Amino acid sequence: MNSSADLLEYAGGFQALKEAELRVALPVVLGVICLVGLAGNTMVVAVLMHDFRQAKSSVANGLIVLLSATDLLILLFCAPLRAVTYSRPSWSFGWLLCKSSDYFLQACLSAKSFTLAAVGHARYQHVAKPKNYIDFKCRRLVALTCSIWSLSCLLPIPHWLFADLRRRGAEISCVLEIPAHAWHFMTAFGVAYPLAVYLMPVSFAMACLVRALVKSKPGRNRTPNRRYEIRRVTVMLLVLSGAFAVMRLPEWVAWTWSRHRGSFSPGPPTALLVLGQVLTLANCTVNPFVLLAASEDFKDGVRSAWAVATRRGAGGQARTSSFAQKVCATIPHSGAASSLCALPTISAREDVPICRDLAQNIPPDVQHFWQHRKNAAPVDNNDPVPWESQEQA
């Protein structure tokens, strides 16, 4: 690291692609990732928020909502910028986006690392001390979220400080250029930053989840089904942490390579840089698939949320039916209106009379019988001394 050119790298996406095929294929791939990730993470947030309203809440579920919300931020604000950057040889988004693009992405990725660490710790506490960790406290989740995002916004500040625009002939590039007076600081930063936002949080999360797996052994008060459920959820969270660690590894290799190479050593290859960024964005689509594949509670939540959504769709017609019944109650019950309003319905979408005219379905002999009973004179039962009449008879 003897010159500033050795520490020069692109910010906001790799802008030196020479192959025309890659300039077309990479934006398409990132577009598919955006669509799938936005749909999946929106579903996760909606289902878990619906569970919160149904009093099915926990700290781990709240942190998974935070994890999906972070993925939504990355897919909304970072992935489209990367897709356009790959398709153009020059930076065309201005100075502010050049300064903030890498900084915002690193802040979101740091928040994901710390959130996974918090999820692992919450899961271990839930397995080790279930009686003390059942109650969901919103204040605890809010305080934890504020702490995670405060730390995540502070650590990648050098990505904001050293990102700037550079003109190369007719093209403008957004680069991360380290000045000479910041060499020693960036050398230490290149060692401490991966440890703080990648290795330590991911290792802590996986260690907590492995301990939770070991802790969930059959005991006297634990049924086999309950133990299986606990282990299945813990394995699911372990898969989430492992997928994040594996898919982030190529970018961290390229990031460390570019900062610790020698003066005359080549930089990381283009394929590694592109692969690292694509896998980092693709990781934002993993969580919904893992939850759908491994969590029965999440599947039940999807079914319940879908039932509520469909019920709301039929709610307007049901309210129309109840309004019609109220209107019928105010109409004098005479003639056809009386017979129609008095009949019940069998559908909330359409008022279907069970029988329009009951008299049409009565046999003639039954009609004659009831007509005779109706025309017969009533028996006088108001005689105060009925025994005198009986004696005369």
C-alpha positions as CSV (number, residue, x, y, z in Angstrom):
1,M,0.0,0.0,0.0
2,N,2.6,2.5,-1.1
3,S,0.4,4.6,-3.4
4,S,-3.2,5.8,-3.6
5,A,-3.7,3.9,-6.8
6,D,-3.1,0.6,-5.0
7,L,-6.1,1.3,-2.8
8,L,-8.4,2.5,-5.6
9,E,-11.6,0.5,-6.1
10,Y,-15.0,1.1,-7.5
11,A,-17.9,2.2,-5.2
12,G,-21.5,1.7,-5.9
13,G,-20.9,-1.3,-8.2
14,F,-18.2,-2.4,-10.6
15,Q,-18.1,0.0,-13.6
16,A,-15.4,-1.5,-15.7
17,L,-17.2,-4.4,-17.4
18,K,-15.9,-4.9,-20.9
19,E,-18.2,-7.8,-22.0
20,A,-21.4,-6.7,-23.6
21,E,-23.1,-9.9,-22.6
22,L,-22.5,-9.2,-18.9
23,R,-23.8,-5.7,-19.2
24,V,-27.1,-7.2,-20.3
25,A,-27.2,-10.4,-18.3
26,L,-26.3,-8.9,-14.9
27,P,-29.1,-6.3,-14.8
28,V,-31.6,-9.0,-15.8
29,V,-30.3,-11.3,-13.0
30,L,-30.5,-8.4,-10.4
31,G,-34.0,-7.5,-11.6
32,V,-35.2,-11.1,-11.0
33,I,-33.5,-11.0,-7.6
34,C,-35.3,-7.8,-6.8
35,L,-38.8,-9.1,-7.8
36,V,-38.4,-12.4,-5.9
37,G,-36.9,-10.8,-2.8
38,L,-39.5,-8.0,-2.6
39,A,-42.4,-10.4,-2.9
40,G,-40.9,-12.9,-0.4
41,N,-39.8,-10.5,2.3
42,T,-43.1,-8.5,2.0
43,M,-44.9,-11.8,2.7
44,V,-42.7,-12.5,5.7
45,V,-43.3,-9.1,7.2
46,A,-47.0,-9.3,6.6
47,V,-47.4,-12.8,8.0
48,L,-45.3,-12.1,11.2
49,M,-47.1,-8.8,11.8
50,H,-50.4,-10.7,11.5
51,D,-49.1,-13.2,14.1
52,F,-48.3,-10.2,16.4
53,R,-51.9,-9.1,16.2
54,Q,-53.0,-12.6,17.1
55,A,-50.7,-12.5,20.2
56,K,-48.3,-15.0,18.7
57,S,-45.1,-12.9,19.2
58,S,-41.6,-13.5,20.4
59,V,-38.3,-11.6,20.3
60,A,-36.9,-13.9,17.7
61,N,-39.9,-13.3,15.4
62,G,-39.6,-9.6,15.9
63,L,-35.9,-9.8,14.9
64,I,-36.8,-11.8,11.8
65,V,-39.2,-9.0,10.8
66,L,-36.3,-6.6,11.2
67,L,-34.1,-8.9,9.1
68,S,-36.7,-9.0,6.3
69,A,-37.2,-5.2,6.5
70,T,-33.4,-4.8,6.1
71,D,-33.5,-7.0,3.0
72,L,-36.3,-4.9,1.6
73,L,-34.2,-1.7,2.1
74,I,-31.3,-3.4,0.2
75,L,-33.6,-4.6,-2.6
76,L,-35.3,-1.2,-3.0
77,F,-32.4,1.2,-2.8
78,C,-29.1,-0.8,-3.5
79,A,-30.0,-3.5,-6.1
80,P,-31.5,-1.2,-8.7
81,L,-28.5,1.1,-8.5
82,R,-26.1,-1.8,-8.9
83,A,-28.1,-3.0,-11.9
84,V,-27.9,0.3,-13.7
85,T,-24.2,0.7,-12.8
86,Y,-23.4,-2.7,-14.5
87,S,-25.1,-1.6,-17.7
88,R,-23.2,1.7,-18.1
89,P,-19.5,2.4,-18.3
90,S,-19.8,5.8,-16.5
91,W,-21.3,6.9,-13.3
92,S,-24.4,9.1,-13.8
93,F,-26.0,9.4,-10.4
94,G,-24.2,12.4,-9.0
95,W,-21.9,13.0,-6.1
96,L,-24.4,12.3,-3.2
97,L,-25.3,8.8,-4.4
98,C,-21.6,8.1,-5.0
99,K,-20.9,9.0,-1.4
100,S,-23.9,7.1,0.1
101,S,-24.3,4.0,-2.1
102,D,-21.6,1.8,-0.6
103,Y,-22.1,3.3,2.9
104,F,-25.8,2.5,2.9
105,L,-25.2,-1.0,1.6
106,Q,-22.5,-1.7,4.2
107,A,-24.8,-0.3,7.0
108,C,-27.6,-2.6,6.0
109,L,-25.3,-5.6,5.8
110,S,-23.9,-4.8,9.2
111,A,-27.4,-4.6,10.6
112,K,-28.1,-8.0,9.1
113,S,-25.0,-9.5,10.8
114,F,-25.9,-8.0,14.2
115,T,-29.6,-9.0,13.8
116,L,-28.6,-12.6,13.2
117,A,-26.4,-12.6,16.3
118,A,-29.3,-11.3,18.3
119,V,-31.6,-14.0,16.8
120,G,-29.1,-16.7,17.8
121,H,-28.9,-15.3,21.3
122,A,-32.7,-15.0,21.6
123,R,-33.1,-18.6,20.5
124,Y,-30.6,-19.9,23.0
125,Q,-32.3,-18.0,25.8
126,H,-35.6,-19.3,24.7
127,V,-34.4,-22.9,24.8
128,A,-32.3,-22.6,28.0
129,K,-34.8,-20.6,30.0
130,P,-38.3,-21.0,28.4
131,K,-40.2,-19.8,31.5
132,N,-38.3,-16.5,31.7
133,Y,-38.3,-15.8,28.0
134,I,-41.9,-16.5,26.8
135,D,-43.3,-13.0,27.4
136,F,-42.8,-10.6,24.4
137,K,-41.7,-7.1,25.4
138,C,-41.9,-4.5,22.7
139,R,-39.6,-2.1,24.5
140,R,-36.8,-4.7,24.5
141,L,-37.2,-5.2,20.7
142,V,-37.2,-1.4,20.1
143,A,-34.1,-0.8,22.2
144,L,-32.3,-3.7,20.5
145,T,-33.3,-2.4,17.0
146,C,-32.0,1.1,17.9
147,S,-28.7,-0.3,19.2
148,I,-28.2,-2.5,16.1
149,W,-28.8,0.3,13.7
150,S,-26.8,2.9,15.6
151,L,-23.8,0.7,15.6
152,S,-24.4,-0.3,12.0
153,C,-24.4,3.3,10.8
154,L,-21.2,4.2,12.7
155,L,-18.9,1.4,11.6
156,P,-18.9,2.0,7.8
157,I,-18.3,5.7,8.0
158,P,-15.0,5.4,6.1
159,H,-16.9,4.2,3.0
160,W,-18.7,7.6,3.1
161,L,-15.5,9.6,3.7
162,F,-13.3,8.2,1.0
163,A,-15.9,7.7,-1.8
164,D,-15.7,10.3,-4.5
165,L,-16.1,10.9,-8.2
166,R,-13.1,10.7,-10.6
167,R,-13.0,11.7,-14.2
168,R,-11.1,9.4,-16.6
169,G,-11.2,11.0,-20.0
170,A,-14.9,11.3,-21.1
171,E,-16.1,8.9,-18.3
172,I,-16.8,9.6,-14.7
173,S,-16.3,6.8,-12.1
174,C,-17.4,6.5,-8.5
175,V,-14.3,5.2,-6.6
176,L,-13.1,4.6,-3.1
177,E,-9.7,6.3,-3.0
178,I,-7.6,6.4,0.1
179,P,-5.4,9.5,0.6
180,A,-1.8,9.1,1.8
181,H,-2.5,10.5,5.3
182,A,-5.2,7.8,5.9
183,W,-3.1,4.8,4.9
184,H,-2.4,3.6,8.5
185,F,-5.9,4.1,9.6
186,M,-7.3,2.2,6.6
187,T,-4.8,-0.6,7.3
188,A,-6.2,-1.0,10.8
189,F,-9.7,-0.6,9.5
190,G,-9.2,-3.3,6.9
191,V,-8.5,-5.7,9.7
192,A,-11.0,-4.6,12.4
193,Y,-14.0,-4.0,10.1
194,P,-14.5,-7.6,8.8
195,L,-14.0,-8.9,12.3
196,A,-16.6,-6.5,13.8
197,V,-19.3,-6.8,11.2
198,Y,-18.8,-10.3,9.8
199,L,-16.7,-12.9,11.6
200,M,-17.7,-12.0,15.2
201,P,-21.5,-11.7,14.7
202,V,-21.8,-14.7,12.5
203,S,-19.6,-16.8,14.8
204,F,-21.6,-15.7,17.8
205,A,-24.9,-16.5,16.1
206,M,-23.9,-20.0,15.0
207,A,-22.3,-20.8,18.4
208,C,-25.5,-19.8,20.2
209,L,-27.6,-21.9,17.8
210,V,-25.4,-24.9,18.1
211,R,-25.6,-24.6,21.9
212,A,-29.4,-24.4,21.6
213,L,-29.4,-27.6,19.6
214,V,-27.3,-29.3,22.3
215,K,-29.5,-27.9,25.0
216,S,-32.7,-29.2,23.5
217,K,-32.3,-32.7,24.8
218,P,-35.3,-34.9,25.9
219,G,-36.1,-34.2,29.5
220,R,-38.6,-35.3,32.0
221,N,-41.1,-32.6,31.2
222,R,-40.5,-32.5,27.4
223,T,-42.4,-34.7,25.0
224,P,-40.7,-35.9,21.8
225,N,-42.9,-33.8,19.6
226,R,-42.0,-30.7,21.6
227,R,-38.3,-31.5,21.4
228,Y,-38.6,-32.1,17.7
229,E,-40.3,-28.7,17.2
230,I,-37.6,-26.9,19.2
231,R,-34.8,-28.5,17.2
232,R,-36.5,-27.9,13.9
233,V,-36.8,-24.1,14.5
234,T,-33.2,-24.0,15.8
235,V,-32.0,-25.8,12.7
236,M,-33.9,-23.3,10.5
237,L,-32.2,-20.3,12.1
238,L,-28.9,-22.1,11.8
239,V,-29.5,-22.5,8.1
240,L,-30.3,-18.7,7.8
241,S,-27.0,-17.8,9.5
242,G,-25.0,-20.3,7.5
243,A,-26.5,-19.1,4.2
244,F,-25.6,-15.5,5.1
245,A,-22.0,-16.4,6.1
246,V,-21.4,-18.5,2.9
247,M,-23.0,-16.0,0.5
248,R,-21.1,-13.0,2.0
249,L,-17.8,-14.8,1.9
250,P,-16.7,-14.0,-1.7
251,E,-17.3,-10.3,-1.3
252,W,-15.3,-10.2,1.9
253,V,-12.5,-12.1,0.2
254,A,-12.4,-9.5,-2.6
255,W,-12.7,-6.6,0.0
256,T,-9.8,-7.9,2.1
257,W,-7.7,-8.7,-1.0
258,S,-8.0,-5.2,-2.4
259,R,-6.8,-3.7,0.9
260,H,-4.0,-6.1,1.9
261,R,-2.3,-6.8,-1.4
262,G,1.3,-5.7,-2.1
263,S,2.4,-2.7,-4.1
264,F,2.8,-4.7,-7.3
265,S,0.3,-7.4,-6.7
266,P,-2.7,-7.7,-8.9
267,G,-6.1,-6.8,-7.5
268,P,-9.0,-9.2,-7.2
269,P,-10.4,-10.5,-10.5
270,T,-13.5,-9.0,-12.0
271,A,-15.3,-12.4,-11.8
272,L,-14.8,-12.5,-8.0
273,L,-16.0,-8.9,-7.6
274,V,-19.1,-9.5,-9.6
275,L,-19.8,-12.8,-7.9
276,G,-19.5,-11.3,-4.5
277,Q,-21.9,-8.5,-5.2
278,V,-24.5,-10.8,-6.9
279,L,-24.4,-13.3,-4.1
280,T,-24.7,-10.6,-1.5
281,L,-27.9,-9.3,-3.1
282,A,-29.2,-12.8,-3.7
283,N,-29.0,-13.5,0.0
284,C,-31.9,-11.1,0.4
285,T,-34.2,-13.8,-1.2
286,V,-33.1,-16.7,1.0
287,N,-35.1,-16.0,4.2
288,P,-38.6,-16.4,2.8
289,F,-37.7,-19.8,1.1
290,V,-36.1,-21.1,4.3
291,L,-39.1,-20.1,6.4
292,L,-41.6,-21.7,4.0
293,A,-39.6,-24.9,3.8
294,A,-38.8,-25.4,7.5
295,S,-41.4,-23.5,9.6
296,E,-44.8,-25.0,10.1
297,D,-45.8,-22.0,12.2
298,F,-45.0,-19.7,9.3
299,K,-47.0,-21.9,6.9
300,D,-49.9,-21.7,9.3
301,G,-49.5,-17.9,9.5
302,V,-49.5,-17.7,5.7
303,R,-52.8,-19.6,5.6
304,S,-54.3,-17.5,8.3
305,A,-53.3,-14.2,6.6
306,W,-54.6,-15.5,3.3
307,A,-57.9,-16.4,5.0
308,V,-58.2,-13.0,6.6
309,A,-57.4,-11.3,3.2
310,T,-60.1,-13.3,1.4
311,R,-62.6,-12.7,4.1
312,R,-62.1,-9.0,3.9
313,G,-62.7,-9.2,0.1
314,A,-66.1,-10.7,0.8
315,G,-66.8,-8.3,3.7
316,G,-68.3,-5.7,1.5
317,Q,-70.9,-8.1,0.0
318,A,-71.6,-9.4,3.5
319,R,-72.3,-5.9,4.8
320,T,-74.6,-5.3,1.8
321,S,-76.6,-8.4,2.8
322,S,-76.9,-7.3,6.4
323,F,-78.0,-3.8,5.2
324,A,-80.7,-5.4,3.0
325,Q,-82.0,-7.4,6.0
326,K,-82.2,-4.2,8.0
327,V,-84.2,-2.5,5.2
328,C,-86.5,-5.5,5.0
329,A,-87.2,-5.2,8.8
330,T,-88.5,-1.7,8.2
331,I,-90.9,-2.7,5.4
332,P,-94.4,-3.7,6.4
333,H,-94.7,-7.5,6.1
334,S,-97.4,-7.8,3.5
335,G,-97.7,-9.7,0.3
336,A,-94.6,-10.8,-1.7
337,A,-92.3,-8.3,0.1
338,S,-93.2,-10.0,3.4
339,S,-92.5,-13.5,2.2
340,L,-89.3,-12.5,0.5
341,C,-87.9,-10.6,3.5
342,A,-88.8,-13.3,5.9
343,L,-86.9,-16.0,4.0
344,P,-83.3,-16.8,5.1
345,T,-80.2,-16.8,2.9
346,I,-77.5,-19.5,2.4
347,S,-74.7,-17.3,1.0
348,A,-73.0,-14.1,2.1
349,R,-72.5,-13.1,-1.5
350,E,-75.9,-13.4,-2.9
351,D,-79.4,-13.5,-1.3
352,V,-80.9,-16.8,-2.5
353,P,-84.4,-17.5,-1.2
354,I,-84.8,-21.1,0.1
355,C,-88.4,-21.1,-0.9
356,R,-90.3,-18.4,-2.8
357,D,-93.8,-19.6,-2.0
358,L,-94.4,-22.4,0.5
359,A,-98.0,-22.8,-0.6
360,Q,-97.0,-24.0,-4.0
361,N,-95.2,-27.1,-2.5
362,I,-98.1,-28.2,-0.2
363,P,-100.1,-31.2,-1.4
364,P,-103.9,-30.5,-2.0
365,D,-105.2,-32.9,0.7
366,V,-103.0,-31.2,3.3
367,Q,-104.3,-27.8,2.1
368,H,-107.9,-29.0,2.5
369,F,-107.1,-30.4,6.0
370,W,-105.6,-27.2,7.3
371,Q,-108.3,-25.1,5.6
372,H,-111.0,-27.1,7.4
373,R,-109.2,-26.6,10.7
374,K,-108.9,-22.9,10.0
375,N,-112.6,-22.5,9.2
376,A,-113.9,-24.6,12.1
377,A,-115.5,-22.6,15.0
378,P,-113.3,-22.4,18.1
379,V,-114.6,-24.3,21.2
380,D,-115.9,-22.0,23.9
381,N,-113.8,-22.7,26.9
382,N,-114.9,-19.7,28.9
383,D,-117.8,-21.4,30.7
384,P,-117.2,-20.7,34.4
385,V,-119.3,-23.8,35.5
386,P,-118.5,-26.5,32.9
387,W,-119.8,-29.3,35.2
388,E,-123.4,-28.0,34.9
389,S,-123.3,-28.3,31.1
390,Q,-121.9,-31.8,31.4
391,E,-124.8,-32.8,33.8
392,Q,-127.5,-31.4,31.5
393,A,-125.9,-33.4,28.6
